[in-house]
Amino acid sequence: MPVTVKTFQALSEAASALSSDRAARYLGGGTLVMRDLNEGDVSMTTVVRATDRSLQTIDGSGARVRIGAGVTFARVLAERDLGFLHPAARSIGGPAVRNMGTVGGNLFAPAPFGDFTVALLALDGLVAVQGGFGLRDMPLEEFLQSRDRQAGALVVAVSCIRPASADAFRYRKISRIKPKGGSVITLAAHVPQSGGRVTGARIALGSMAPTAIRAKGA
């Protein structure tokens, strides 16, 4: 079955194309969409792309870091200001996947993948979504819970807290095949402290459910 490729400069136009065609998928790095196409997914007849430069921008100057959805994991690893996210980015596939895979695309990766999303969830992640309602931020946890109902919405960027210290954030991926196998479990924890006391804790788990989840009872 032939597949139509539509490329837009404006994010609103790309989001409109997605919302008007149920058989459309957005193409970022291609590590998910191209695999499905190569495996013969006949439900996809249109591929939508966007060239807006904001998809490639990183703003690491504030207390919250904002990363464009089209930023690759190789780019994350090249940014010194994003050092706290390097372990998570490094755990994504091999060099070829990190050169192509994007931060936005990882939000849609099914278990046992989507490890970078686990780190973002522990760091109070927000997702900037462009849809027919305009541009809005929504908590990553809410986005993941409704991910399968987000047809027509275009992820523009993600943001997360910058840990106050190296000790405040930890990430670990456990897999049977190293270094790039699927996760048996992925753990991320943001545990800030003040005066020797824990002032808050956010623990996230991957491969324990269809999407990354919070360990709220821990």
PAZAPA-4460 file (N, C-alpha, C; in steps of 0.05 Angstrom, whole numbers, plus 32768, in hexadecimal, padded with zeros to 4 digits):
% residues 218
    n_x    n_y    n_z   ca_x   ca_y   ca_z    c_x    c_y    c_z   seq   type   mol
   8011   7FE8   8000   8000   8000   8000   8012   8019   8000     1      M     A
   800D   802C   7FEE   801D   8044   7FED   8019   8056   8005     2      P     A
   802E   8063   800E   802D   8075   8025   8033   8091   801B     3      V     A
   8022   80A4   8022   8026   80C0   801B   8036   80CE   8031     4      T     A
   804A   80DE   8029   805A   80ED   803C   8053   810B   8039     5      V     A
   804B   8117   804F   8044   8133   804F   8056   8142   8062     6      K     A
   8064   8157   8058   8077   8167   8068   806C   8183   806B     7      T     A
   806D   818D   8084   8063   81A8   808A   8078   81B7   809A     8      F     A
   8078   81D1   8096   808A   81E2   80A6   807D   81E9   80C0     9      Q     A
   8064   81F0   80BF   8055   81F9   80D8   804C   81E1   80E8    10      A     A
   8050   81E2   8102   8047   81CD   8114   8029   81CA   8113    11      L     A
   801A   81E0   8111   7FFD   81DF   8111   7FF3   81D0   80F8    12      S     A
   8001   81D4   80E2   7FF8   81C6   80C9   7FFD   81A8   80CB    13      E     A
   8014   81A1   80D7   801A   8185   80DB   8006   8178   80EE    14      A     A
   7FFF   8186   8103   7FEC   817B   8116   7FD0   8178   8109    15      A     A
   7FC9   818B   80F8   7FB0   818A   80EA   7FAF   8172   80D7    16      S     A
   7FC5   816D   80CA   7FC7   8156   80B7   7FC4   813C   80C7    17      A     A
   7FCF   813B   80DE   7FCD   8122   80EF   7FB0   811E   80F8    18      L     A
   7FA3   8134   8101   7F88   8132   810C   7F73   812C   80F7    19      S     A
   7F79   8133   80DE   7F65   812F   80C9   7F67   8114   80BB    20      S     A
   7F7B   8104   80C3   7F7F   80EA   80B5   7F87   80D5   80CA    21      D     A
   7F74   80C3   80D0   7F79   80AF   80E4   7F8F   809B   80DC    22      R     A
   7F95   809A   80C3   7FAA   8088   80B9   7FC5   8095   80B7    23      A     A
   7FC7   80AE   80C3   7FE0   80BD   80C2   7FF1   80B8   80DB    24      A     A
   800B   80B7   80D7   801E   80B5   80EE   8033   80CA   80EA    25      R     A
   803D   80D4   8100   8052   80E8   80FF   806E   80DB   80FD    26      Y     A
   807F   80E5   80EB   809A   80DA   80E8   80AE   80ED   80F3    27      L     A
   80BC   80E5   8109   80D1   80F5   8115   80EC   80E8   810D    28      G     A
   80F7   80D8   811F   8110   80CA   8119   810B   80B1   8109    29      G     A
   80F3   80A6   810B   80EC   808F   80FA   80F1   8074   8107    30      G     A
   80FC   8073   811F   8102   8059   812B   80E9   8049   8132    31      T     A
   80D3   8056   8135   80B9   8047   8139   80A9   8045   8120    32      L     A
   80A5   805C   8112   8094   805C   80FB   809F   804C   80E4    33      V     A
   80B9   804F   80DE   80C5   8040   80C8   80C6   8022   80CD    34      M     A
   80C9   801B   80E6   80C8   7FFE   80ED   80AC   7FF3   80E6    35      R     A
   8097   8002   80EE   807C   7FF9   80E8   8077   7FF7   80CA    36      D     A
   8080   800B   80BB   807D   800B   809E   808B   7FF3   8092    37      L     A
   80A4   7FEE   809B   80B3   7FD8   8090   80A7   7FBD   8097    38      N     A
   8098   7FBC   80AD   808B   7FA3   80B5   806F   7FA0   80A9    39      E     A
   8068   7FB3   8098   804F   7FB0   8089   8036   7FBB   8096    40      G     A
   8038   7FCF   80A7   8021   7FDA   80B5   800F   7FE8   80A0    41      D     A
   7FF8   7FDB   809A   7FE7   7FE6   8085   7FD4   7FFB   8090    42      V     A
   7FD4   8000   80AA   7FC2   8014   80B5   7FCD   8030   80B1    43      S     A
   7FE6   8032   80A8   7FF3   804C   80A4   7FF4   8053   8086    44      M     A
   7FE6   8068   807E   7FE6   806F   8062   7FF3   808B   805D    45      T     A
   7FF7   809A   8073   8002   80B5   8070   8017   80B9   8086    46      T     A
   802E   80C4   807E   8043   80CB   8091   8046   80E9   8091    47      V     A
   8044   80F5   80A8   8046   8112   80AB   8060   811A   80B7    48      V     A
   806D   812F   80AC   8086   8139   80B7   8083   8157   80BB    49      R     A
   8094   8162   80CD   8094   817F   80D2   80B1   8188   80D3    50      A     A
   80B7   81A0   80C7   80D2   81AA   80C6   80D7   81C2   80D8    51      T     A
   80C3   81C9   80E8   80C6   81E0   80FA   80DF   81DD   810B    52      D     A
   80F0   81F1   810D   8109   81EF   811B   8106   81ED   8139    53      R     A
   80EF   81F4   8143   80EB   81F2   8160   80EC   81D5   8169    54      S     A
   80E7   81C2   8157   80E8   81A6   815E   8105   819D   8165    55      L     A
   8118   81AD   815C   8134   81A5   8161   8142   81B6   8176    56      Q     A
   8133   81C7   8184   8140   81D9   8197   8141   81CD   81B4    57      T     A
   8156   81D6   81C2   8159   81CE   81DE   815D   81E8   81EF    58      I     A
   814E   81EB   8204   8151   8201   8216   8157   81F6   8231    59      D     A
   8171   81F7   8238   8179   81EC   8252   8181   8201   8266    60      G     A
   8177   821A   8263   8181   8230   8273   8172   8233   828D    61      S     A
   815B   8228   8290   814B   822C   82A8   814A   8214   82BB    62      G     A
   8138   8216   82CF   8134   8200   82E1   8127   81E8   82D4    63      A     A
   8117   81EE   82BF   810C   81D9   82AE   8119   81D9   8293    64      R     A
   8121   81C2   828A   812E   81BE   8270   8118   81B8   825B    65      V     A
   8119   81C5   8244   8106   81C1   822F   8115   81B5   8216    66      R     A
   810B   819F   820C   8118   8191   81F6   8104   818D   81E0    67      I     A
   810B   8196   81C8   80F9   8193   81B1   80F5   8175   81AB    68      G     A
   80DD   816F   81A2   80D6   8153   819D   80E7   8145   8188    69      A     A
   80F3   8155   8176   8103   8149   8161   8121   8147   8168    70      G     A
   8128   814E   8181   8144   814B   818A   814B   812D   818D    71      V     A
   8161   8125   8182   8169   8109   8183   8178   8104   819D    72      T     A
   817B   80EA   81A4   8189   80E3   81BC   81A7   80E8   81B9    73      F     A
   81B2   80E6   81A1   81CE   80EE   819C   81D2   810B   81A3    74      A     A
   81BE   811C   819C   81C0   8138   81A2   81BF   813D   81C0    75      R     A
   81AD   812F   81CE   81AC   8131   81EB   81C7   812B   81F7    76      V     A
   81D4   8116   81ED   81EE   810D   81F8   8204   8122   81F2    77      L     A
   8200   8132   81DD   8214   8146   81D6   8211   8160   81E6    78      A     A
   81FB   8163   81F5   81F5   817B   8204   81FF   8178   8221    79      E     A
   8213   8187   8228   821E   8186   8243   820A   818D   8258    80      R     A
   81F8   81A1   8252   81E4   81A9   8265   81CF   8194   826B    81      D     A
   81CE   817F   825B   81BB   816A   825F   81C8   8151   826A    82      L     A
   81DE   8155   8278   81ED   813E   8283   81DD   812C   8294    83      G     A
   81C9   8136   82A3   81B9   8125   82B4   81A7   8112   82A4    84      F     A
   81A3   8118   828B   8193   8106   8279   81A4   80F4   8268    85      L     A
   81BF   80F6   826A   81D0   80E6   825A   81CD   80C8   825F    86      H     A
   81CB   80BF   8278   81C8   80A2   827C   81AF   8097   826F    87      P     A
   8199   80A6   826F   8180   809D   8263   8183   809D   8244    88      A     A
   818F   80B2   8239   8193   80B3   821C   81A6   809D   8213    89      A     A
   81BA   8098   8222   81CE   8083   821B   81C2   8067   821B    90      R     A
   81AD   8063   822A   81A1   8049   822C   818E   8042   8215    91      S     A
   818A   8055   8203   8178   8051   81ED   8187   8045   81D5    92      I     A
   8181   802B   81D0   818C   801E   81B8   81AA   8020   81B5    93      G     A
   81B3   801E   819C   81CF   8022   8195   81D3   803D   8188    94      G     A
   81EB   8043   817E   81F1   805D   8172   81DE   8064   815B    95      P     A
   81D7   8051   814A   81C6   8057   8133   81AA   8060   813D    96      A     A
   81A0   8053   8151   8185   805A   815C   8187   8075   816A    97      V     A
   819C   807A   8179   819F   8094   8186   81A3   80AB   8173    98      R     A
   81AE   80A6   815C   81B2   80BA   8147   8197   80C1   813A    99      N     A
   8184   80B0   813A   816A   80B4   812C   8153   80B8   8140   100      M     A
   8153   80A8   8155   813C   80A9   8168   8139   80C4   8175   101      G     A
   8121   80CD   817A   811C   80E8   8185   810E   80E6   81A0   102      T     A
   8111   80FC   81AF   8106   80FE   81CA   80E7   80FC   81C8   103      V     A
   80DB   8109   81B4   80BE   8108   81B1   80B4   80EC   81AA   104      G     A
   80C3   80DF   8198   80BB   80C4   8190   80BC   80B0   81A6   105      G     A
   80CF   80B4   81B9   80D1   80A1   81CF   80B9   80A0   81E1   106      N     A
   80A9   80B6   81E1   8090   80B6   81F0   807C   80A1   81E7   107      L     A
   807F   8099   81CD   806C   8086   81C1   8077   8069   81C0   108      F     A
   8090   8065   81C9   809C   804B   81C7   808E   8038   81DA   109      A     A
   8086   8020   81D1   8078   800D   81E2   808C   7FFF   81F5   110      P     A
   8083   7FF5   820B   8094   7FE5   821D   809D   7FCC   820D   111      A     A
   80B6   7FC4   8210   80CA   7FCB   8225   80DC   7FE2   821D   112      P     A
   80D3   7FF4   820C   80E3   800B   8203   80D8   8024   820F   113      F     A
   80E1   803C   8206   80D8   8055   8212   80E6   805C   822B   114      G     A
   8100   8055   822E   810E   8059   8247   8113   8076   824D   115      D     A
   8118   8087   8239   811C   80A3   823E   8104   80B0   824B   116      F     A
   80ED   80A7   8243   80D4   80B1   824E   80D2   80AC   826C   117      T     A
   80DE   8096   8275   80DE   8090   8292   80ED   80A5   82A2   118      V     A
   8104   80AE   8297   8113   80C3   82A4   8103   80DD   82A5   119      A     A
   80F6   80E4   828E   80E6   80FC   828D   80CF   80FB   82A2   120      L     A
   80C3   80E4   82A5   80AD   80E1   82B7   80B6   80E6   82D4   121      L     A
   80CD   80DC   82DB   80D8   80E0   82F6   80DF   80FE   82FB   122      A     A
   80E4   810C   82E5   80EC   8128   82E7   80D5   813B   82E1   123      L     A
   80BD   8132   82E8   80A5   8143   82E5   80A2   814E   82C9   124      D     A
   80A3   813B   82B5   80A2   8143   8299   8088   8150   8291   125      G     A
   808A   8163   827E   8073   816F   8271   8076   816A   8253   126      L     A
   805F   8167   8245   805F   8163   8228   8051   817A   821B   127      V     A
   805E   8188   8209   8051   819D   81F9   8044   8190   81E1   128      A     A
   802A   8193   81DE   801B   8186   81C9   800D   819A   81B8   129      V     A
   8010   8197   819E   8002   81A9   818B   7FEB   8199   817F   130      Q     A
   7FD3   81A4   8181   7FBB   8197   8176   7FA7   81AC   816C   131      G     A
   7F8F   81A3   8167   7F7A   81B5   815E   7F73   81CA   8172   132      G     A
   7F7B   81C5   818B   7F75   81D8   81A1   7F8C   81EC   81A5   133      F     A
   7FA1   81EA   8194   7FB8   81FB   8197   7FCF   81EC   81A5   134      G     A
   7FE1   81FC   81B0   7FF8   81F0   81BE   7FF3   81F1   81DC   135      L     A
   7FF7   81DA   81EA   7FF4   81D9   8206   8008   81C5   8213   136      R     A
   800E   81CA   822C   801F   81B7   823B   800D   81A5   824C   137      D     A
   8014   818B   824D   8006   8179   825E   801A   8167   826C   138      M     A
   8014   8160   8285   8026   814F   8294   802B   8135   8285   139      P     A
   8044   812C   8286   804C   8114   8277   803C   80FC   8281   140      L     A
   8036   80FB   829B   8027   80E4   82A5   800B   80E4   8298   141      E     A
   7FFF   80FB   8296   7FE4   80FD   8289   7FE6   80F5   826B   142      E     A
   7FFB   80FF   825E   7FFF   80F9   8242   8001   80DB   823D   143      F     A
   8011   80CD   824E   8015   80B0   824B   7FFB   80A1   824F   144      L     A
   7FEB   80AA   8262   7FD2   809C   8268   7FBE   809E   8251   145      Q     A
   7FC0   80B4   8242   7FAE   80B8   822B   7FBC   80B6   8210   146      S     A
   7FD3   80AB   8210   7FE4   80AB   81F8   7FD5   809F   81DF   147      R     A
   7FC7   8089   81E3   7FB9   807C   81CD   7FA1   808C   81C3   148      D     A
   7F9A   80A1   81D2   7F83   80B2   81CA   7F8D   80CD   81C1   149      R     A
   7FA7   80D0   81BB   7FB2   80E9   81B3   7FB4   80EC   8195   150      Q     A
   7FA3   80DE   8186   7FA3   80DF   8169   7F9F   80FC   8160   151      A     A
   7FB0   8105   814E   7FAE   8120   8144   7FBE   8135   8153   152      G     A
   7FCA   812D   8169   7FDA   813F   8179   7FF7   813B   8172   153      A     A
   8005   8151   8170   8022   8151   8169   8032   8159   8181   154      L     A
   8044   8148   818A   8056   814E   81A0   806C   8161   8195   155      V     A
   806E   8179   81A2   8081   818D   8199   809A   818E   81A9   156      V     A
   8098   8189   81C4   80AF   818A   81D5   80A8   817C   81EF   157      A     A
   80BD   8177   81FF   80B9   816D   821A   80CA   817E   822C   158      V     A
   80C3   817F   8245   80D3   818E   8259   80D3   817E   8273   159      S     A
   80E8   8183   8283   80EB   8175   829C   80FB   8186   82AF   160      C     A
   80FA   817F   82C9   8109   818D   82DD   8127   8187   82DA   161      I     A
   8138   819B   82DE   8155   8196   82E0   815B   8190   82FD   162      R     A
   8166   8178   8303   816D   8171   831F   8180   8185   832B   163      P     A
   817C   818C   8344   818D   81A0   8351   81A9   8196   8355   164      A     A
   81AD   817B   8356   81C7   8170   835A   81C8   8154   834C   165      S     A
   81E0   814A   8348   81E4   8130   833C   81D8   811A   834D   166      A     A
   81D8   811E   8367   81CE   810A   8379   81AF   8108   837A   167      D     A
   81A2   811C   836F   8185   811E   8371   8177   810C   835D   168      A     A
   8185   8103   8348   8178   80F4   8333   8188   80DB   832C   169      F     A
   817B   80C5   832A   8188   80AC   8322   8177   809D   830E   170      R     A
   8185   808F   82FB   8178   8081   82E5   8186   8066   82E2   171      Y     A
   8176   8051   82DE   8182   8037   82D9   8170   8027   82C7   172      R     A
   817B   801B   82B2   816D   8009   82A0   8179   7FED   82A3   173      K     A
   8168   7FD9   82A7   8171   7FBE   82AA   8167   7FAE   8292   174      I     A
   8178   7FA2   8283   8170   7F92   826B   8180   7F79   826A   175      S     A
   8175   7F65   825C   8183   7F4B   825A   8199   7F4D   8245   176      R     A
   8194   7F5C   8230   81A8   7F5F   821A   81B4   7F7B   821C   177      I     A
   81CE   7F7C   8220   81DC   7F95   8223   81ED   7F9A   820A   178      K     A
   81F0   7FB4   8202   81E6   7FCC   8210   81CC   7FD6   8206   179      P     A
   81BF   7FCA   81F3   81A8   7FD6   81E6   818E   7FC5   81E6   180      K     A
   818C   7FB2   81F8   8174   7FA2   81F8   815C   7FB0   8204   181      G     A
   8145   7FA3   8200   812D   7FAE   820D   812F   7FAC   822B   182      G     A
   8121   7FBE   8238   8123   7FC0   8256   8114   7FAA   8264   183      S     A
   8120   7F9E   8278   8111   7F8E   828B   8103   7FA0   829F   184      V     A
   8111   7FB4   82A8   8105   7FC9   82B8   8117   7FE2   82B6   185      I     A
   810B   7FF9   82B4   8119   8012   82B4   8110   8022   82CC   186      T     A
   8123   802D   82DB   811C   803D   82F3   8129   8058   82F1   187      L     A
   811A   806C   82F9   8124   8088   82FB   8119   8094   8314   188      A     A
   8129   80A2   8323   8120   80AE   833C   812C   80CA   833F   189      A     A
   811A   80DD   8345   8122   80F8   834C   811C   80FC   8369   190      H     A
   8131   80FE   837A   812E   8100   8397   813E   8119   83A1   191      V     A
   8132   8131   839E   8140   8149   83A8   8141   8149   83C6   192      P     A
   8156   8156   83D1   8159   8158   83EE   8160   8175   83F6   193      Q     A
   815A   817B   840E   8161   8195   8419   8167   8191   8437   194      S     A
   817F   8199   843F   8187   8196   845B   8188   8179   8464   195      G     A
   818F   8167   8451   8191   814B   8458   8176   813C   8458   196      G     A
   8161   814A   8451   8146   813E   8450   813C   813D   8434   197      R     A
   812E   8127   842D   8121   8124   8413   8109   8137   8412   198      V     A
   8108   8148   83FE   80F2   815B   83FC   80DD   8153   83E8   199      T     A
   80E2   813E   83DA   80CE   8134   83C7   80DA   811C   83B8   200      G     A
   80CA   810B   83AE   80D4   80F4   839F   80C1   80EC   8389   201      A     A
   80CD   80E9   8371   80BE   80DF   835A   80CD   80C8   834E   202      R     A
   80C1   80B0   834F   80CD   8098   8345   80BC   808E   832D   203      I     A
   80CA   8088   8317   80BC   807F   82FF   80C7   8064   82F7   204      A     A
   80B6   8053   82EB   80BD   8038   82E3   80B5   8034   82C6   205      L     A
   80C6   8026   82B8   80C1   801D   829C   80BF   7FFF   829A   206      G     A
   80B0   7FF5   8286   80AD   7FD9   8281   809C   7FCB   8297   207      S     A
   808E   7FDA   82A7   807D   7FCF   82BB   805F   7FD1   82B3   208      M     A
   805A   7FDF   829D   803F   7FE4   8293   8042   7FEC   8276   209      A     A
   802C   7FEF   8267   802E   7FF7   824B   803D   8011   8247   210      P     A
   803C   8023   825B   804C   803C   8259   805B   803F   8273   211      T     A
   806D   8053   8274   807C   8059   828D   8067   8061   82A2   212      A     A
   806D   805A   82BB   805A   8060   82D1   8069   806C   82E8   213      I     A
   805B   807A   82FA   8066   8084   8313   8063   806F   8329   214      R     A
   8077   806D   833A   8075   805C   8352   806C   806E   8369   215      A     A
   8052   8074   8369   8048   8089   837C   8048   8080   8398   216      K     A
   8047   8065   839D   8046   805C   83B8   8061   8058   83C5   217      G     A
   8076   805C   83B5   8091   8057   83C0   8099   806E   83D2   218      A     A
***
